[in-house]
Amino acid sequence: MVIESLAVGVPVIAYARGGPAELVTSGQTGFVVKADCVPALAEAVGRVRTLDRADCRRAAELRFSLDGMAARTEEWLARCRSAHRRTRPRELMRRAA
C-alpha cells in the first residue's frame, strides 16, 4: 500500500524496518520512525502536513512507474557494458599469458 499511497499523493509514515522503510524518503515522501516508538510515530503524524503531496506523487512516478523502471534498467545496463569493456582486455591478456 506504500507505493499506491505515494502514487495518489499521500505521504506515508513507516517504521524503520522491512520494506516500507525502503520505499519512503523521510522528510520528502513521508517519515521513517524508530520501530515501535510511539512518541516518534506521534511526532511524525503531527509533521505529515508539512509535506508537499505533489512531491509524493512525483517521487512515485519517478521510482515506480514503467518509464522510471525502464530508465533505471537502461542506466544499469550501460554501467554493466562500461564495466565489461574495462575488464575484458585484462581477461584477454591473462588468457594469452
N, C-alpha and C positions, 0 to 999 in steps of 0.2 A: 504493500500500500504506500510505501515511501515514494516510489517513482510516480505513481499515479497522483499522489497529493502534490508533489512538486510540479507535475505537468499541468495542473489546473491552478497553480499559483498559491498553493497552501504551504506555508513553512512547516517544517517537521521538527519535533523535539524527540531526540532518541538518547537512550542510554549508551554509554561508551563501551559497548560490547556487541559482537555479532554484526551481521550485515547492514542493518540500518545506519549504524555509525559510520560505515564506509561510504554511504551514499549522501550524507548530509555534510555540507560545508558550514561549519559552525560560524555563526555571525553573518552568513550570507543567505543560506537557504534554510536556516533553522538553527538549532543548537544541539550540541552533543554534550550531555552532562554525565557526571560520575554515576556509575551504575548503583542503583538502589538508594541514591541520595535524594531524599525528599526535599530538603531545602534548596538544592541545586535545581531540581525539577520545578519547584515553585518559582524560583527566580527566573528561569527560562520562560515559563508561562507568562510572567509579568513583562518580559522583554520582547516577546514574539511580535508585538505590534510595531516595533521599531524597524522590522524588516520590510523590504520592498517586495511585494508579492510578484511583481513583474520580473524581478531578479530570479525568483524561484522558477518561474516558467522558462525564462531564458536558459538557465542552467540545465534544466531538464531537457530542453530542445538540443542543447549542445552536447550533452553527455549521453543521452538515452535514445535519441531519435535515430532512424535508419541513416540519415545523412551524417550525423555525428559519428555513428559507429563506422560507417564507410570511410570517413576521413581519417579516423584513428587507425583503421586497418591499413589504409594506404600509407600512412606515416610509418607504421610498424614494418610493413614490407619494404619500404625504402631504406629503413635502418638496417634491416636484415641483408638487403642487397649490398649496401655500403660495407657492412661488416664482412660479408663474404668476399668482396673484392679486396679488402685489406688483408685477409688471411690466406686467400687462395695462393698467391705467389710463394709465400713461405712454405705452404704444404707441398707445392711442386718442387721446391728446392730440396726439401727433406727427402722426398722420394727419389730424386736424382742422385743424392749422395750415397 
